[in-house]
Amino acid sequence: MPESSTSPSPISSSVPAKRACDACHRRKIKCIVESSILCKNCAAAGLRCTYNAVPQKKGPKGSRAKVISELRETQQRQPRRDSHGYVGPSSPPPYERTAGLLSLDVVSACVDFFFFHIYPTQPTLHRQRVHEAVLALDQSDEAYCSIGALCAYVLIHSNMPLPGATRRGSGHPHNAVTSLGTEILEEVSRIRKSLNYMETPNLWTVMTSFFLFGCYFSLDQHNMAWFHLREATTLAITMGMDREETYTGGNLRDVTRRRRLFWLLFITERTYALQRHRPVTLHASIQFPTVDEDPQEVVELTGFCHLISLFKPFDHTFISLWNKTPQGCTSTWMAHLQTKLTKALPIYLHSTETQAVHLHTSQQWLRTVVWQLSISQGFLSSTAVENAMSFKYPIEIARDMMAATRQFSQQAMEIHGVDLVEKIFDIACALTDVMAILPMYPEDLELRPREYLSQLVSLLSRLRGGQQRFLPLLLSKINDTIPNLASSINFSISSMSSGTRPDDQHADSRSSSSSHSATSSSFSSPPASTPRAAYSDMAAGTRENSLDAFLPSEVRFGENSTAPAQISKQLFEYDSNNLVFPRPSEFS
């Protein structure tokens, strides 16, 4: 509304006002009117000149500098009025919380979802410590940022279904979840700038940076993601988490969580280094966690320990080669690494479903990474004795990938967010390129590349994050590389029963349908497979999308490949307490 009674009446220039303006009165100084709008003192101090305050009795003078600061802070919190007296939009103070954004309903739902679905693969927080942080939300900005980052991570990365009371608008559920998560992410990033967390970091400090990394990764903001991942590893080193002697003594639950956090960062840093050609800072310098290190632990840690074993062989030498830093290596070394990956998991893996999904997908993805590096070094051959050193190896990887993923629920796969979808995309891209260079490879009962590619495309079309971001890229690649297959694959997608979109299929995290996420069962392992290629950056337009980019000029493809590996008969076992999934036999 227009401001009528509060504006000063015009007064001649440079004469004392009959009544001091609010700011001059507060500062206890003489008010000299310099124009019809501002007095001289307000103009010099950059303050708004108003006459709203009720006159008070005179008192002792205080610090004028302090008074100016208080005035500026107060005025920043108030809506601004233009020269006509109309209220304009005002930006909130940089470190002020948004009322009602991080409600207890959202916090409770996110914490429950984290421990039920995500904790088995990221066992770094203790529920009691989280409870203590939640109780301190109103008093501690650090607790607010830590819990806020956890909630944003759960909402954005894993797309947790919102509690009914917190649903916003009538848009698509996935958009509502991401929107709320992004709001919380922006709030945490803004408020955290006021904290001196870098000087005295703790476990929560590192976890907050890790959660922020996961959020930005899922939002495809990779400069921000890389910054926060690097921040997390730097803070971990600052705390001495890379030195074994720092784990002696102290509270058992805190010591065990710090050790697990180091290895989680170790895995994450290597994954991102292979995805985005980044350097690594952490090395395998401390002991592994043990499954019985915490007697009060309620989640099976075997899967997490196996995941560490999968990534441990990817040392500085491999990362340097992957990043095209001159290093010496041999085909024997590459073949040995493939063998270690193939045998990294036991035939029957006792783990939660989410752990098994992460393990098998990572295993196949890493096999593809090693295969890609082998081809860039000129180590592959159409007559290689070992399948892993042949050009057709991605066909076997795709077979093993589909043998594993068909055993798992869609929800267990989507818990891992875009990271898992991107790995599947990489496997499909590698298979596409191999099919292009071996177009006449016969379909038989053991290796059926066209069928595997169709299944991978179908899987991407169903997974959250795959439909919009990665499926169009893959279909475009198939159309460019093997156009004779593009029409049949597109037809198979369109002819699938429409059903519900994956974004609409999420049930409440505590429902019985999702019980396997946190319950340990025996899962069978398809042969080690782990792809990660140079294809994931295709989405960002920064990575070559053809196998030719990896080939030295002297490499020539032969017409024949090594004989396909034999697969033994797959057996299923089932009882009410354990789920046992089939595992193809080791390659002969």
N, C-alpha and C positions, 0 to 999 in steps of 0.2 A: 504494500500500500504506500501511497505517497507520504513522505515525511513532512508534516506541517509544523507542529509546535516545537520540534527539536532543532530546527536549523536556525543559526544566528541571523539576526537582521543585519543588513549592510551597515558597515561602520567605516568611517574614513580611514585611509591607510596610515599605518605606523603610529597609531595612538593607542593608549591603554584602553582595554575594554572595561565597561562598567561592571561586568561580571566575568570572572575567569572561566575559560572553557574547562571541560572535564579533565583533560590531561594536565593542563597547567595547575589546576586546583589540586590534583592528585600529587603533582611534583612539587607543590608549594613554591611556584615561581610566578613572576609577573607575566600576565598575558598581554602580548602586544599584537594587535590585529594588523595583519599585513595585506589582507584582501577581504573580499566579502565571503570567502569560503574558509580559509585557513588562517590561524594566527601564526606569528613568526616562529614560535617555538615548535609547534606541531609540524610546520613545514620543514624545519631543520631536522627534527627527529623522525620524520616519516610516519607520523601518527595521524589518525583521523581526528578532526577538530569538531567536537560535539558539545552540546549543552544539555545533556540528559540527566546528570546526577543531581540529587537533592542536596543543597548546601549542608555541610556538616560543621561542627564546631572545630575551631583551629586546634592543632596539636603539635607535638614535637616533630621536627623534620627528620625524615629517614634518608636512606641512601638513594640518591637520584638515579644512579645507574640501575639499581635493583628495581626501582619503580618503573623505569622505561621498559625494562625487560618484561615485567609483569603486564604492563599495558599492551605491549606488542603481542604477548602470548594470548591475552584476553581477546584482543581484537581479531586475532587469527581464528579464534574459535567462533566468532560471531558472523552471521551472514553479512556480506558487503552490500552497501547501497550505492547506486550510481549518483551522478550529479543531480538527477531528478528525484532522488529519494526512493527509488525502487530497489527492492531486495534482489540481489543476484546470487548465483550459485557460489558456494564457498567450498574449498577443498578441505578435507579433514586434516587435523594435525598429523604429521607424518607417523607418529607412533601410537596413535589412539586406536583402540579396538572398535570393531563394528559390533554394535549391540545385537545379540541374538544369532550371530553368524555361527559360532561354535557352540551350539546348544548341547545340553547334556544328552538329549536323545540321539543326536548325531554322534557324539563322542562315544556313548555306550555301544551303539550299533557298530561303529568302526572298530573299536577295541575288540569286541566279541568276534567280529569277522576276521580281524588280523590273527588272533590266536587260534581260531578254528581252521582257517584256510591257508594263511600265509606263513605262520610261525613254523610249520614243519620244514619248510625249505629255507627259512630265514630265522633260526632259533636264537635270536640275539637279545631279546628283551625278556625281563621277568615280570610276570603279571603283577606282583606286589609293587614293584617299582613303578609300573604304569599307573597303578591305582593311587600311589602317593603323588604322582605328577598330576593326575586328574583332580585330586583334592586341593592341590596348590594352584589351580588354574586362575583363580581370582586374584591371588596375591603375587604370583610370579610370572613375569614376561617370558622367562626361559621355559617354564613349564607350558605356558600357552603356546609358544612356538613349537615345542617338541610334540605336544599332543596334536596341535593343528597340522603339523607336517605329516604325522602318522595318518590322520584322517584324510588329508588331501591325497596321500599316496594310495590309500585303500580305495578312495572314490575314483581317482583318475586311472590308476594302474590296473586295478582289479575290477572296476565298475561294480562295486557293491550296490545292491538294491537299496534305495532309500527307505527309511521308515516312513509309514504312511503319513505321519504328522508333519514330516519335513518335505514332502513332495511339493515342487514348485511348478506352477503353470500347468498347461495341458499338452505340452510338447512331448516329444518322444522320451521315454524313460532314460535312455542312454544320454541324451542331451542334458536332461535335468541333473543327472549324476555328475557328468563332466563339468557342467556349469557351476554347481556347488563346490566341487573339488577345486576348480580354478579360482573361485572367489577366496576360498580358504588359503590356497597357495599364495595368492597375491598378498593377502593379509599377513601371512607368516613372513614372507620375504620383506615386506615393508617394516614390520615391527622388529624383526631380527637385526636390522641395521643399527638399532639403538643399543644392542647388547655387545659387551666386550667378551664375546665367547671364545675368541681366538687365543687370548692370553692364558686362560685357565680352562682348557677343554676337558670334557668328561665323556662318558659313554653316550649320554643323551645328545651331546653336541655333535658327535660323529654320526649318530643315527639320524639326527635332523638333516644334516647335509646329504646323507644317503637317501633319505625319503624325498628330498627336493630333487635330487638327481633322477630318481625314478619317475617323478611327476613330469619333469621336463622331457625325459626320454619318451614317455608315452604321448606327450603333446607334440612330439617331433620338433622340439626346440633344442637342437643338439649342441649349440654353443653354450647355452645355459646348463644343459645336462653335463657336459664335459667339465665345466667350471666347478660344479658342485661335487662331482665324483672326485675330481682332483683335490678339492677342499677336504673331502672326507678322508682320503688317504693321507693327505698332509697332516691333518689333525691326529690321525691314528699314529703316525710316526712321531709327532710331537709328544704324544702320551707314552711313547716307548712300546707300543703294541707289537712292534717288529722284533723285540728283544725278549728272549725267554726268561731272563732274570726278573722281569717286571711282573711275572705271574706267580711269584712266590709270596705266600702270606696273603692277608686280606680276606674279605668276605668271599666265601666259596661261590655264591650265586653271581656275584659281580665279576670275579676272576674268570669263571667259565664263560660268561656272556661276552667279556672282552676278547677272549681267545676266539670264540665263534665269530665275533664281529670282524676280527682281523681276516679270518679265512673267507667270510662272505665278501669283504672288500677285495680280497685276492681273486676270487672267482669273478666278481663283477668287473673288476678292472681288466682282466684278461679277455672277458667276453667283449667288452667295449673296445678294447685295443684291436681285436680281430674284426669287429664290425666296422670301425671307423679309422683304422690304421693310426692308432694313438700309441704313445709310449707307455710303459708301466713303471711304477715306483716300488711296488711291494714284491718281495721275494719269499720263497718258502723257508723262512728263517726261524720259525718256531714249531713246536710239536703240534700234531693233529689234536683235535678234540677227541675224547673217548666217549663211547656210548654210555658208560656208567660213571661219568665224572661228577654228576649231580644226582644224588640219591632221590631227590624230590622231583626230578624231571618226569613229565607225564607223556612226552612225545618221543617216539623212536628216532634216534639220531643216526641210524645206520645209513639212511639215504643221504643225509648231509655229508657224512664222512666219505661216501663213495663219490659224491659230486666234487669234493676237494681232490680226490685221487684222479678224477678225469682231467682236471685243469692243471694239476701240478706239473706234468711233463712240458707244458708250454712255457719254457723258460725264456731268459733274455735273448738267447741265440735264435730261437724260433721267432719271437716277436720282431727281432731286428731283421730277419730274413723276410718276414711278412711285410714289414714296412720298407722293404727294398734297401736296407742298409747293408753294404757289402759284408758278407760273412761266409765262411766256408762250411759246406755241409755235403753229405754224400747220399746217394740213393739208399744205401744200407741203413743210414740213420733214419731216413724218412720211413722206410719199410718197417723198421723196428718200432717207430712211434705208432704206426698204424696197428701193429700187432698189440701194443700196450693198450690202445684204445679199444680194440676188439675184445680183449680179455679183462677190461677194467671192471666190469660188473659181474657178479655171480649169476649162475643160471637161474636161481630163484632168489629174488630180492625182497627181503622183508622190510617194507616201508609203507608210508601212507601213499594214497593215490596221487596226490599233488607232487610228492617227492619223486615217484616213479615217472610221472610225465616229464618233469624237469630233467631227470637223469637220462632217460632214453632219447629225448629230443636233443639234449646237449651232446650226447654221445654221437649220434648220427651227424650232427652239425659239425663237430670237431673232425670227424673223419673226412668230411668234405673240405674243410679248411686245409688239412694236411694234403689231400689230393690236389687241391688247387696250387698249393705251394710246390708240390712235386712237379706239376706240369710246367710251372713258370721256370723251374730249374732244369727242365729238359730231361727229367728222370723217367718219364712214362714211355711205355712201348706196347705195341699191339701184340707182341709175342712174349710179354713178361711172364715169368713163372708164377709170381705172386699176383693175385687179383688186385690187390691194393695199388699196384704199380702199373695197372693197365688203364686204357682210356675208357673202358666201359664201367669202371668201378662205381660211378654215381647211380647206375641202374640198380646195383646191389644195395646201395645205401637207401635209395627210394623204396625198394622192396622191404627192407628192414624197418624203415620209418613207418610205413603203412601197417606192417605186422604189429608194431608196438602201439600206434595211436588208436587203432580200431578197438583196443581193449579198454580204453579210458572214456570216461564221460566227458561231454563237451564242457561242462562247468569246471571240471578239474583242469582242463587245458586252458580255459579262459582266465583262470586265476592268475596265470603268469603273464597276462597282458600282451602288449605288442611285441615284446622280446621273443616270445615263443612263435608268434605268427611270422615274424621276420625270419626266423631260422627255417621254418617250413618253406617260406618263399625262396630262400637261398637254395635249399635242396631241390625244389622244383626247377629253378633256373639252371642249375648245374645239369639236371637230367635233360632239360630241353636242349641245351647245347650239345650234349653227348648224342642225343637222338638225331641232331642235325648233321653231325659228322659221321655217324654210323646209320644212315637212313634205312639200310636194308637189313638191319639186325633182326633175325627171325624171332617171332613170338613163339614161345614154347611153354611148357608147364612150369618152368622154374623162373625164367626171367621174362617179364611182360612189360616192357617200358611204357608202351602206350597206355596200358591199363593203370600203371602206377602214376603216370602223369595226370590222367583223368581223375584219379582218386585224390591226388594232391590239390588239383584245381577245385574239386568239390569240397575238400576240407577247408581250403582258404575261403571259399564262398560262404561257409557256415560259421566260421569263427568271427567273433567280434574283433573289429580292427582289420580283418582281412578283406571283407566285402568292398569297402570303399577305397582303401589305400593300396593294397597289394594285388588284389585280383585283377583290376584293370591293367596294371603293369605286366603281370604275368601273361594275360591273354594277348596283350600287344606283342610281347616277346615271342610267344608261340606263333602268332600270325606272321611275324617277320622272319622267324627262323625256320619253322616247319609249317608253312601255310596249308599244306594238304591235310593236316590234322586239326587246324583251327576250327573249321566248321563243325566237325564231329564233336569236339570238346565243348564248343558253345552250345550245341544242341543238347548235350548231356546235362549241362547246367540248367538250361531253360526247361528241360523235361523233368527235372527233379520235382518232387512234390513240394509245393511252396511252403506249406506249414506256417510256422511262426518264425519271424526273424530271430536270430540268436540274441539280439539285444532285448527281445521281449521275453526271453525264456528264463530269466533269472528268478530263482525262488529265494525266499528268505534264507539268510545264511545259517539259521539254526534249524531249518527244516530237515526232515528225515531224508529227503532225497539227496542231500549233500553230506551225509554222514561219513562217507568214505574219505572225505578230504582230510580228516584228522585221525582216522582210525587206521592202525597199522595192519597191513595184509601182506601176503606173499605174492609178488608180481614177477612174472617171467620176463626175461630179457631177450628181445631180438638181438642179433649180433651187433656189436658195438658200432654205432653210427653217429656221426656228429658233424653236420655241415654248417659251415659259415663261409660264404664266399664273398667275392667282391661285388655281389649283386645287391646287397642290402642298401647300398648308397644310391642305387638306381632311383629310389624314391626321392632322394634329395638332388638327383641330377649330378652327382659328383663322382660316380663310379662307373667304369665300363661295364656294359651289360652283355658282353660276348666272351666266349671262351678264348677267342683269338687273342684277347688282350693278355692272356697268361702264357701264350705260346712263343718260345724262341723261334726265330725265323728258320732254323735248320730242322725243326721237328717236322716229320712227315708221318701221316697216318697210313697204317696198313689196312688191308681189307679184313683181316681176321683178328679176332681177339682171343684171349685165353678162354678155356672152357669154363662155362658157368659153374659156380659153386653148387654143391649138392645140399639139399635141405632134407633133413630127416622128418619122419612123420611127427606132426605136432599133436600132443596129447593135452587134454584139458582135465583139470582136477577141480572139484568144487565141494566145499562143505559150508555150513552156516557160519563158521568162524573165520575161515581164510579163503581168499580168492587167489587162485594160482593160475597165471596166464602162461600160454605156451611160448617157448623160445626156440627159434630155428637153431639147428645144431651149428657148431663151429665150422667154419669153412674148411674143407678138406684140401 
